[in-house]
Amino acid sequence: MPDPSTTRLALYKSKSDGSELVNYTQDIGQNLDKLDAAAGFQVVTSSTRPSSPYSGKPIAESDTSYRTYFSNGTAPASASWVEIPNGSGTFNSNLKLASGKQININASGSTASLAVLTAAAGDDIISTRVTGDTVSRFLLEADGTHSWSVGGSTAADVGLARAGAGRLAINGTGAALTIGSATTRPLLSAATTVANTTSQTAIATYTIPASDAVAGAVYRIKAWGTLGVTGTPTITFVCKLGGTGGATMVTFPAVTVRSGATDGFWELEFYLACATTGGSGTWAPMAKYTHNFLTSVTTYTPVGPITAAPVTRDTTIANDMVLCATWSAASSSNTITCRGFAGERVA
């Protein structure tokens, strides 16, 4: 009897006591064929995998773009194949990562489970399509921009993106909406009073950040306050863009205050819509207010809305929206006070 064959390749072994003559075909030729077949990955097809593989046997399938496997040595052999991912064949199994491990593309320094480092903010990270689509139904870019399409070859018609500090913009073919604003002005904690002067004076100011505006953006100041007079002076509200020395957007008619009124109340809204952007950007204003300055404390009179033709103002620089008040007569008893206001981008 010969010695037991080798366990992995079943190579023939003659008797170790030297009593058996060497047979070239059996002892050398067949063993060399087995060694040759076992070198590296054995190329097979998905239907001709080895029926008795040793544990660790590697194969590559020529009919599946060279998917690669190794046998884990369990029985039956057909269930022993474990797929190895490679860059040629389409991986046909589940890829499981241990907790805390990553899929890391381009050596990203992030510790996220899926970490991607790209060359540009607009590079695509995640895309979903249905068979036949040439445009992604959902697309995520490196800067976090989301885009949605109905699919097929139709371009994306809805997007979600960062619009600036503290702001999220929803953009579509039909409308745009901006949510939140880090630059929204809170209500004033201290009152601003104009008295004893006939100079045009700011009582509420909101700064539109440089390059914040896009075509269709809308900004608003909503202010309210009190008024008191001696005699019957007039009070005039003026809405400006670019500070007190900037462009006049809306000038309200002067209102003659009822004699000696000390119980005046008012509420005003000033809107600016950006029509075009750039160094020659254009802004369309609208303003309105309500007051009880005329006949009695309980009778309120609406003024406006008043609109005007668009005014040119550079959108690439910061611009102050300003509400100004002007008295016709200077007196310490002629006082108008802004008790509070909110300034914000509303669209």
Secondary structure in CASP SS format (residue, H / E / C, confidence):
PFRMAT SS
TARGET T0000
AUTHOR 0000-0000-0000
METHOD secondary structure of the structure
MODEL  1
M C 1.00
P C 1.00
D E 1.00
P C 1.00
S C 1.00
T C 1.00
T C 1.00
R C 1.00
L C 1.00
A C 1.00
L C 1.00
Y C 1.00
K E 1.00
S C 1.00
K C 1.00
S C 1.00
D C 1.00
G C 1.00
S C 1.00
E C 1.00
L C 1.00
V C 1.00
N C 1.00
Y H 1.00
T H 1.00
Q H 1.00
D H 1.00
I H 1.00
G H 1.00
Q H 1.00
N H 1.00
L H 1.00
D H 1.00
K H 1.00
L H 1.00
D H 1.00
A H 1.00
A H 1.00
A C 1.00
G C 1.00
F C 1.00
Q E 1.00
V E 1.00
V E 1.00
T C 1.00
S C 1.00
S C 1.00
T C 1.00
R C 1.00
P C 1.00
S C 1.00
S C 1.00
P C 1.00
Y C 1.00
S C 1.00
G C 1.00
K C 1.00
P E 1.00
I E 1.00
A E 1.00
E E 1.00
S H 1.00
D H 1.00
T H 1.00
S C 1.00
Y C 1.00
R E 1.00
T E 1.00
Y E 1.00
F E 1.00
S E 1.00
N C 1.00
G C 1.00
T C 1.00
A C 1.00
P C 1.00
A H 1.00
S H 1.00
A H 1.00
S C 1.00
W E 1.00
V E 1.00
E E 1.00
I E 1.00
P C 1.00
N C 1.00
G C 1.00
S C 1.00
G C 1.00
T C 1.00
F C 1.00
N C 1.00
S C 1.00
N C 1.00
L C 1.00
K C 1.00
L C 1.00
A C 1.00
S C 1.00
G C 1.00
K C 1.00
Q C 1.00
I E 1.00
N E 1.00
I E 1.00
N C 1.00
A C 1.00
S C 1.00
G C 1.00
S C 1.00
T C 1.00
A C 1.00
S C 1.00
L E 1.00
A E 1.00
V E 1.00
L C 1.00
T C 1.00
A C 1.00
A C 1.00
A C 1.00
G C 1.00
D C 1.00
D E 1.00
I E 1.00
I E 1.00
S E 1.00
T E 1.00
R C 1.00
V C 1.00
T C 1.00
G C 1.00
D C 1.00
T C 1.00
V C 1.00
S C 1.00
R C 1.00
F E 1.00
L E 1.00
L E 1.00
E E 1.00
A C 1.00
D C 1.00
G C 1.00
T C 1.00
H E 1.00
S E 1.00
W E 1.00
S C 1.00
V C 1.00
G C 1.00
G C 1.00
S C 1.00
T C 1.00
A C 1.00
A C 1.00
D C 1.00
V E 1.00
G E 1.00
L E 1.00
A E 1.00
R E 1.00
A E 1.00
G E 1.00
A C 1.00
G C 1.00
R E 1.00
L E 1.00
A E 1.00
I E 1.00
N E 1.00
G E 1.00
T C 1.00
G C 1.00
A C 1.00
A E 1.00
L E 1.00
T E 1.00
I E 1.00
G C 1.00
S C 1.00
A C 1.00
T C 1.00
T C 1.00
R E 1.00
P C 1.00
L C 1.00
L C 1.00
S C 1.00
A C 1.00
A C 1.00
T E 1.00
T E 1.00
V E 1.00
A E 1.00
N C 1.00
T C 1.00
T C 1.00
S C 1.00
Q C 1.00
T E 1.00
A E 1.00
I E 1.00
A E 1.00
T E 1.00
Y E 1.00
T E 1.00
I E 1.00
P C 1.00
A C 1.00
S C 1.00
D C 1.00
A C 1.00
V C 1.00
A C 1.00
G C 1.00
A C 1.00
V E 1.00
Y E 1.00
R E 1.00
I E 1.00
K E 1.00
A E 1.00
W E 1.00
G E 1.00
T E 1.00
L E 1.00
G E 1.00
V C 1.00
T C 1.00
G C 1.00
T C 1.00
P C 1.00
T E 1.00
I E 1.00
T E 1.00
F E 1.00
V E 1.00
C E 1.00
K E 1.00
L E 1.00
G C 1.00
G C 1.00
T C 1.00
G C 1.00
G C 1.00
A E 1.00
T E 1.00
M E 1.00
V E 1.00
T E 1.00
F C 1.00
P C 1.00
A C 1.00
V E 1.00
T E 1.00
V C 1.00
R C 1.00
S C 1.00
G C 1.00
A C 1.00
T C 1.00
D C 1.00
G E 1.00
F E 1.00
W E 1.00
E E 1.00
L E 1.00
E E 1.00
F E 1.00
Y E 1.00
L E 1.00
A E 1.00
C E 1.00
A E 1.00
T E 1.00
T C 1.00
G C 1.00
G C 1.00
S C 1.00
G C 1.00
T E 1.00
W E 1.00
A E 1.00
P E 1.00
M E 1.00
A E 1.00
K E 1.00
Y E 1.00
T E 1.00
H E 1.00
N C 1.00
F C 1.00
L C 1.00
T C 1.00
S C 1.00
V C 1.00
T C 1.00
T C 1.00
Y C 1.00
T E 1.00
P E 1.00
V E 1.00
G E 1.00
P E 1.00
I E 1.00
T E 1.00
A C 1.00
A C 1.00
P C 1.00
V E 1.00
T E 1.00
R C 1.00
D C 1.00
T C 1.00
T C 1.00
I C 1.00
A C 1.00
N E 1.00
D E 1.00
M E 1.00
V E 1.00
L E 1.00
C E 1.00
A E 1.00
T E 1.00
W E 1.00
S C 1.00
A C 1.00
A C 1.00
S C 1.00
S C 1.00
S C 1.00
N C 1.00
T E 1.00
I E 1.00
T E 1.00
C E 1.00
R E 1.00
G E 1.00
F E 1.00
A E 1.00
G E 1.00
E E 1.00
R E 1.00
V C 1.00
A C 1.00
END
